[in-house]
Amino acid sequence: MHDRSAESIARDLYARVADAPIISPHGHVPAQLLADDQPFRNAAELFVTKDHYITRMLHAAGIDLGDLTDEHPRRTWRLLAENWHRFAGTASGAWLESELTEVLDIHLPLTAENADAIYDRVGEQLATPQFRPQHLFRRFDISVLATTDDPLDDLAHHAALATRNLGGRVLPTFRPDAYLDPDGADFAERIAALLGATSQPATFAGYLASLESRREHFVRHGAVSTDHGVEEPLTLDLPAHEAQTLFAAVVAGTADAAQRRTFRAHMLLQMARMSVDDGLVMTVHAGVLRNHSTATYDRFGPDTGHDIPVPTSFTRGMRPLLERFGLEKDFHLVLFTVDETNFSRELAPLAGFYPSVYVGAPWWFLDAPDAMGRFRAAVTETAGFYRTSGFIDDTRAFLSIPARHATARRADAAYLARLVTAGRVPLATAERIADDLVDAIPREVFKL
């Protein structure tokens, strides 16, 4: 047992890493935001309309998503202020409060009465050079920021950013979901565009060569990883002639649901093969049913707050992939889930055996303090700390990046302090782990 309190040790561990540079190897801040370096227009655009964490909670309270618009930003901000009490105890509420106080130096509680005053104060600050995206990037001390990009993106914004003195790197991430899933919108048209961009024939071999060519383009622009958002983490290994037949059916639109599922599973395995060949880290974010509300999707499109987690299993579904590539030297596979039962039952045991597998940090609905603590408790006894990915902020909300990383650093400090006071980990070891969680671990996992 340690003679200091867990709280005291946690505070010291957090202090070690509180100001460490931010490594953000997976997120959705667009490169154009930084390349253009235009001022944010107002508080509503900055905090509400682009953040589905916020809009989904307001929608659940009965507010029409059509009322949360950039066209009427002050009204949108007032709707948030009038319903701010509903965010008490939520991670999104804590992040927004942190952004207001620590980034914008606004310490008033957000209420219906002072909504306009805070809106105006935010607007005044956003009009200054200190709140341009590039200045904030330096202020946040971001060492690495990965974006998420379409395979056919020319990555011109990344090329431009590589010439700027940002103090850190902005890296593209290859996100091919729309070109791998026959159930996606405009799938056949996307395949035609992909083949046309790479001058490949409309065969399965040509399709694979097109994807490989675009991955090479991303590698040349600094990419270190690919990202795959799948509902079901299923992989299958098909003979070449079966894959060709299946490819022809999915492109023609004649494949049934079972064939489309098989195609997705085979392509996830093919993405692993390509990662073995080109060295890109493969991340899989699994277990979310996208666009649960058809009416909302038809009216507002995707990424509007109605993607819902489903029970998920990895052990059998990923086995064909791991049978072929799980022991390959330098192959890195990072598995993310929003089904907490996976952590101790499947992901920790997989990462505790396969040198290629890492457990992805708590993601999306789990990126909150209590869930982070449960993650460490579920994973550590089987896989330790060094088979996990380091924190992933996974955000489109640029100003929330420091708040999200601070939350993770506090949660990890609290968990490590518990181990120290219980006599399970020496303080010196806990100090090293705290340091590594924010630097050495993500650098190793994402080959940085």
N, C-alpha and C positions, 0 to 999 in steps of 0.2 A: 504493500500500500504506500501511497505517496502522501507526505504530510501537508501538502498544499491542496486547496480546494480545486475542484474541477473548473469552476468559473475563473479562478485566477490563472490557472494554466491555459485555459482556452483563450483568455484575453491576450496572454503573452504569445501564444502560437499565432493568433490572428494578426497581432502587431508585426510579427516577422514578415508576413506576406501581404499585408493590407495594401502596400504601395508597390508591390511587384508588378512589372509590366504584364499586360493582358495578352494572352495567347487565345485567339478565338478561331479554332480550326474548322468550325462549321456554323454558318449563319446565313441570313438572307438579306443583309443590307446590300442594295444594288451598287455595283461599282460606279455607275453613272452619277450617283449622289455625290460621291467623293471627287470624281473626275470633273464634274461641272462646277462643284464648289459654290452652288447658289445658296442664298439664305433660305432657311426654313421660313415659310410664310406666316404661320400663326400657330397658336397653341393647339387648335383642333387638329390641324394637319400633323403636327409633331407628335401628339399624344393619343389621339382618338381614332381618326378615320383610317389610318394605316395599321392599326393594332387590333387584330381580331380577339386578343385576350380581353380588351376593353369592350369592343362592340358586342361580343357575344353575351357578356354580362348585362349590358344595357338592354339588349334584345330580350333576354330572359325576364327582365323587369317590365316588359310590355312596350318598349320603345321600338318603333318601326326603323329598320335599318336605313330606309329611305330618308329618314330625318337626321341621320348621322353623316353629313356630307361636307365636302370642302366648299360647296357653293354657298353655304350659310354657316361659316365657321363659328361665329359668336353664338349662334343658337345651339350648335352642336356642343360647344364647350359648356353652355348653361345646362344642357341636359345631363352632361357628366356631373357637374357640380350639384345639381338637384338630387342626384342619385348616388353621391359619393359614399354615403353611409353603407351602401350595399357592398362596397369593396373591402370593408373592414375584415381583417384576417386573411385576405387573399394575397397571393404573391404579386399579382398585377397591381394591387393597391399599394403594396410596399414599394415596388419598383417606381411607380409614378411619384409617390411622396419623396423618394430618394432623389429622383431627377429634379423635382422642384426645389428641394432644399440644398442638395449638394452640388448640382450643376448650375441651377439658375439662382441660387441664394434667395429663394422665396420661402419664408418660414410660416406664413399664414396657413391655417387649415383651410382646405377648399370647401366652401359652402355656397349655397344659392345666393346669399347676400353679397359675398365678395367675389363672385365668379367674374364679373366684368373687370374688376380692379386687377385680379390676377391675370386675366386674359391680356389686358393692356400692358401690364408689367412684363409678361413673357414676350409680347410683341416688341417692346422697346429693346429688350436684350437681343432678340433674334436679328434685329436690324444692325447690330454692331459686328465688326469683323471677328471679334472673339468667339462668335457663335456660328461662324461658317463651318461646314463639315470638316474641312482639312485642319483647321485650327483645333477643333474639338478632338479630332483623331490624335493629334500630338498631345493635347492636354490629357486625354484619357490614357496616354502612354501605352498605345496598342502596338505590340511587337509584331503580331501576325493577325490579319483579318481575312478569313476565307469567305468568298461570296458563293452563290449557287447559280449556275449558268447553263443555258441551253446549249446542246452540242453544236448547233450551227452558229452560235454567237461568234462574231469575228474577234472578240476580246480587245477591241480597239481602246476601250476605256481602261482596261488593265495595262495595255501597252503605254498609254499616256501616264497612268499613275506610277509606273515603274521609273519614270523620269522625274517625278516630283520628290522633293525632300520631305517626306511624311514622317520619317523617323521609324517607320515600320513597313512591313510588306502587306500588300493586298493581293491575295491569290485567288484565281478562279477555281471552281469545283465543277467537275463534269457531272451533270444531272440528266441522264438519258431516259427517264421514266416514260415520257411522251412518245418515245421511239421504240419502246420495248413492250408496251401494254396495248394489245389490240382493242381493249375496251375504252381506251382514251379517245377524246375528241379528235377528229381529223387524222386518225392513225395512218391510213393509206396515203393521204396527202403528205404527211410528214416523212414517211418512208421515201416517197418519190423525191421530195426535196433533199433528203439526206443523200440518196443515190446520185441525184443530179449534181449536188455540190461537190461530190468526190469522184464523179465520172466513173461510177461503178455499174455493172449490169444488175438487172432486177432479179438476182438469184440470192439464195441464202449466203453463199460464199461472198458475193458482192456486198451484201448487207453487212456481214461481219467486217469485211475490209473497210467499208465506209466508217463504221464505228471506230475501228482501230485508227483510221486516219484522223478522225476528229479528236480522239484521245491524244494522239501525238501532237496535234495543234495545241491542245491544252497544256501538255507537258512543256512545250516550248515557251508557253506564257507563264510558267511557274506553278502550275497546278500540282498538288501533292495527293489529291484524293478524288474519288468518285462518290456520289451519293445516290442511294436507291430507296425511294419511299414505296413500300409495298404493304398491301393489306395482309398478305399471307407470306411468311418466309419459307417458301417452298422452292426446292431445286430439283432438277431432273437432268440426266445425262442421256442424250438421244444420239443414235447413229446419224451420220451426215445425210443419208438419203431420206430418213424420216423427218429430219429438221427441214430439208428442202421442201418436202411435200406440205409440211405444216406451215412454212413461211408463205408458200403460194396461196394457201387457204386463208390465212389471216389477212394478207394484203388484198385478196379478192373480196373479203367480207363474207366468205361462205363457212368459216370455221364456227363450230358450235361452242357452247360455254366450256365444255371439258377440253376441247382442243386449244381454246384461248388460254385456259389455265396452264395447260402443258407447255405452251409456247412461252408464257411468262417465266415458268419455272426453269425451262432450258436456258432462257436468255440470262437469268440471274446467275446460273452456273457459267455461262459464257463470259459474263462480266468478271467473274473471279479468274477465269483463264487469262483474260486480257490483263488483269492486275498482276498476275504472276509474270506475265511477259514484259509489261511496261513499268512495273513498280508502283503504280498508283495505289494508295490505301483504299480499300473498299469499305464503305460504311453502309449499313442497312438499317433504315428506320422503319420498323414493322409494326403492324397491329392497329392501324387506324382505318376505319371505314369513312372514306371521303364523301363529302356532299350528301350527308344523311337526309337533309331536307330538300326534296326535289323542287318545291315551290321557291325556296330561297335561292337555290342554284340557278333556276330558270330566270329569276329576277335580278340577282346580284352577281352570279358567277361563283367560281371557286374561291377558297381561302377567305370565306366570310363568316367563319365561326362555327360551322356545323359539321366539322370532322370529329367523329366520335370513336374512342377506343373500343376494341373488341378483344376477347380472350385470344391469346397467341401462344404458339408453341414452336420452338426452334429445333429441338433435338432430332426428331425424325426428318423434318423438312429440310434442314441444312446438311443432313448426313451425306447425300450424294456429292455435294460441293466439297465437304470436308474429307470425304474418302479420296477425292482426286487431288485436292490442293491443301488440305489442312496441315500437312507436314512440310510443305514447300518452304524453303529458306527465303526469308525476306517478304513473304506474303503476309499482309496485315489485314484482318477482317474485324471491323468494329460493329458489334450488334447492339442496337438500341431497342427498347421496348417501352410501352406504356401500360403493360400488364405486370404489376409488381410481383405476381406469383412466379414469374420467370426468373427473377434475380437469383434466388437461392436454389430453385428447383433445376434450372437448365443453364442459365448463362454463366454463373460462377463455376459450376462443374466443367462446362465446355472450355472456358478460359483457363481453368485450373489444370487442363491437360494439353490442349492444342496450343503450340507456341504461336500460331497465327491469329488466335482469337483474343479479342479484348472486349470487356464489358463496357458498353457505352454509358455515359453518365445519365442520371435522371433527366428525362426529356419531356418537353411539352407539358402535359398535365401533372407531371411529377417534379418539375423544376422549382420546388418550394421547400422551405426549411425542414419541415417534418418529414416530407418524402425523401429528402436527401439523407437525413439521419437513418431512416428505414433502409435505404439503399445500402449504406455502409454496413449496417448491422447484418443485412441479408447476404452481402457479397464477401465481406472481408475474411470471415472465418474459413472460407473455402478457397478464395482466389487471392486474398491479400489486396494491397493497394496498387501494386505494380502491374496488375493485369486489368486495370481499368483505364479509361481513356483520358482522364483529366476533364475539367468542366467544359461543357458545350452550351453556349448561350442560345443558339438556334433562333436568333431574333431578327425581325425586320425593323424593330424600333431602335434606331441607332443610339439615342441618348440613354437607353436602358442598359447598355452593355456593361458599364462599370457597376451599376447596382446589382445586376445578375451575378457577376463574378464575385462581388463582395458577399452576396448571400451564400454562395457556394463555399467561399473561403471561411466564413463564420461557421457554417454547418460542419465542415471538415475539422476545423479547430475544436469545436465542441465534442465531436466524436473521438478525436485523438485524445483530448483531455480526459474523457471517460476511461479510455484504455490505460492512460498513465495512472490515474488515481486508483484504478482496480489492480494495479501491479502487473498488467499484462504487457505493457510496452514501456521501456525506459524513456525518460524525458528526452534524452539526446536523440533517440531514434524517432520519437514523435516530431521533433524539430526538423530532422532531415526529411521525413515524409511530408510535413507541411510545405517545406520548400519545394520538394519534387512534384507535388500535386499541381502546382501552378507553373512549373517550368519543365523539369527534366522529363516528366511522364508524358505530357502532351507532345513534347518535341520528339520523344522516342516513338510514340504510337503513330504520329502523323509524319514521321520522317522529316522533321524540320531541322 
